[in-house]
Amino acid sequence: MTKLPATSFADSTAALLAFRNAREWKQFHTPRQVAAALAIEAGELQQTMLWKTDAEVEVALGNTDFMVEVGDELADVLSFTLLLAHDLGLDPAKLIEAKLKKNEERYPVEKSRGRSTKYTKL
């Protein structure tokens, strides 16, 4: 089993690459395939809560088995996200920082606090 220090995106990415490379799976991980896998895993994460009300999900969040299932699916989403970012030469932390800056401009606090309105409608 791969020991994952998980102290940073770089550490997690390195562990994922070591896992992938040991199995010679890079050949199957084209950007298109990894993006598809990411979408599928996001769907599987969503499926853990499918047909539950918000109240039922809140109750389920206190269930260890449910949280393990959600955690496994979230780990898959994060793993494919990190692999795709690596393969495209993108830094996840910088991507998040840039997007947060863009969203700060799109969603000024004084216009968006407590509202779910899209920035084009504020």
C-alpha positions in Angstrom: 0.0 0.0 0.0 1.3 3.5 -0.9 2.1 5.6 2.1 0.6 9.1 1.4 1.9 11.9 3.5 -0.8 14.2 2.1 0.8 17.4 3.4 0.4 19.3 0.1 -0.9 19.0 -3.5 2.7 18.2 -4.5 3.0 15.4 -2.0 -0.4 13.9 -3.0 0.4 14.2 -6.7 3.8 12.5 -6.3 2.1 9.6 -4.5 -0.5 9.3 -7.2 2.2 9.4 -9.9 4.2 6.7 -8.1 1.1 4.5 -7.9 0.2 5.1 -11.6 3.8 4.6 -12.8 4.3 1.4 -10.9 1.3 0.0 -12.9 2.2 1.6 -16.2 -1.2 3.2 -16.4 0.0 6.5 -17.9 -0.7 5.1 -21.4 -4.4 5.0 -20.4 -4.4 8.5 -18.9 -4.8 10.9 -21.8 -6.3 14.2 -20.8 -9.6 13.2 -22.3 -9.7 9.9 -20.5 -8.7 11.5 -17.1 -11.3 14.3 -17.6 -14.0 11.6 -18.3 -12.9 9.6 -15.2 -13.1 12.8 -13.2 -16.7 13.4 -14.3 -17.6 9.8 -13.6 -16.2 9.9 -10.1 -17.9 13.2 -9.5 -21.2 11.5 -10.5 -20.4 8.6 -8.1 -19.9 11.2 -5.3 -23.2 12.7 -6.2 -24.8 9.3 -6.2 -24.0 8.8 -2.5 -26.6 11.5 -1.8 -29.0 10.8 -4.6 -32.7 10.8 -3.7 -31.9 12.0 -0.2 -33.3 15.2 1.2 -30.9 17.7 2.7 -32.2 16.6 6.1 -31.4 13.0 5.3 -27.9 13.8 4.1 -27.3 15.7 7.4 -28.3 12.6 9.3 -26.1 10.4 7.1 -23.1 12.6 7.7 -23.1 11.2 11.2 -22.9 7.6 9.9 -19.3 6.2 9.7 -20.1 3.9 6.7 -21.6 6.8 4.8 -18.7 9.1 5.5 -16.2 6.4 4.4 -18.2 6.0 1.1 -18.3 9.8 0.6 -14.6 10.0 1.5 -13.6 7.3 -1.0 -15.5 9.0 -3.8 -14.1 12.4 -2.9 -10.6 10.9 -2.9 -11.3 9.6 -6.4 -12.4 13.1 -7.6 -9.4 14.8 -6.0 -7.0 12.1 -7.4 -8.1 12.5 -11.0 -8.1 16.3 -10.5 -4.5 16.3 -9.4 -3.4 13.9 -12.1 -5.1 16.0 -14.8 -3.5 19.2 -13.5 -0.1 17.5 -13.4 -0.5 16.1 -16.9 -1.5 19.5 -18.2 1.3 21.3 -16.4 -1.0 23.3 -14.2 -0.5 24.1 -10.5 -3.7 23.3 -8.6 -2.9 25.9 -5.8 -2.3 28.6 -8.4 -5.5 27.6 -10.3 -7.5 28.0 -7.1 -5.8 31.3 -6.2 -6.5 32.7 -9.7 -10.1 31.5 -9.7 -10.7 32.9 -6.2 -9.4 36.3 -7.3 -11.7 36.2 -10.4 -14.7 35.3 -8.2 -13.8 38.0 -5.7 -14.2 40.5 -8.6 -17.4 38.8 -9.9 -19.0 38.4 -6.5 -18.3 41.5 -4.4 -19.3 41.0 -0.8 -21.7 43.9 -0.7 -23.7 42.5 -3.7 -23.5 38.8 -3.1 -23.6 38.2 0.7 -26.4 35.7 1.4 -27.4 35.4 -2.2 -27.0 32.6 -4.7 -27.5 34.8 -7.7 -25.0 34.3 -10.6 -22.6 37.2 -11.0 -24.1 38.2 -14.3 -27.4 38.9 -12.5 -26.1 40.8 -9.5 
